[in-house]
């Protein structure tokens, strides 16, 4: 994932609907530290937590010495999508 390569050493958690998901190596780390289950989802290992408990699990990860970055859901409006693609 590009975001993981851009920020090495930081656990990336992404909001997907009503839950926050860790993927790949981040899922393994979060699973071990926070005592949550990691499971295969498609081609990636995934560990997820409910959005309201994010602050609890982030606190556990930070106490264990990890850095955490939470990504909001990526919702593109038609106007922003048009601007990013360079169309007029």
C-alpha positions in Angstrom: 0.0 0.0 0.0 1.3 3.4 -0.9 0.4 5.0 2.4 2.4 2.4 4.3 5.4 2.9 2.1 5.0 6.7 2.5 5.0 6.4 6.4 7.3 3.6 7.4 7.1 2.6 11.1 3.6 3.8 11.5 0.6 1.5 11.9 -2.1 2.5 9.4 -5.8 2.1 10.4 -8.4 2.9 7.7 -12.1 3.6 8.4 -14.3 1.2 6.4 -18.0 1.8 7.1 -18.6 1.4 10.8 -15.2 -0.2 11.6 -11.5 0.6 11.5 -9.3 -1.9 9.7 -5.6 -2.7 9.9 -4.1 -4.6 7.0 -1.1 -6.8 6.4 1.8 -6.5 8.9 -0.1 -3.8 10.7 -3.0 -6.3 11.3 -0.5 -8.8 12.8 0.9 -6.1 15.2 -2.5 -4.8 16.2 -3.8 -8.3 16.7 -0.9 -9.2 19.1 -0.9 -5.9 21.1 -4.7 -5.3 21.3 -5.8 -8.9 21.6 -8.0 -8.7 18.5 -8.5 -11.4 15.8 -6.6 -11.1 12.5 -8.2 -12.9 9.5 -7.6 -13.2 5.8 -9.8 -10.9 3.8 -9.2 -11.3 0.1 -5.4 -11.1 -0.5 -4.7 -9.3 2.8 -4.6 -10.1 6.5 -7.2 -7.9 8.2 -7.9 -6.9 11.8 -10.8 -4.7 12.6 -12.3 -2.8 15.6 -15.5 -0.7 15.9 -15.1 3.0 15.4 -16.2 4.0 18.9 -13.4 1.9 20.4 -10.7 3.4 18.3 -9.3 5.6 21.1 -8.9 2.6 23.4 -7.0 0.5 20.9 -4.8 3.4 19.8 -3.9 4.1 23.4 -2.8 0.4 23.8 -0.7 0.6 20.6 1.0 3.9 21.7 1.7 2.5 25.1 3.4 -0.5 23.4 5.7 2.0 21.5 3.9 2.1 18.1 2.9 5.1 16.1 -0.6 5.1 14.7 -2.2 7.0 11.8 -6.0 6.9 11.3 -7.2 7.5 7.8 -10.8 8.7 7.3 -12.9 7.2 4.6 -12.1 8.4 1.1 -15.2 9.8 -0.4 -14.8 11.8 -3.6 -17.4 14.2 -4.7 -18.1 14.6 -8.4 -16.6 18.1 -8.3 -13.4 17.0 -6.6 -13.0 13.9 -8.8 -13.4 16.1 -11.9 -10.7 18.5 -10.5 -8.3 15.7 -9.7 -8.7 14.1 -13.1 -7.9 17.4 -14.9 -11.2 17.6 -16.8 -12.9 20.9 -17.2 
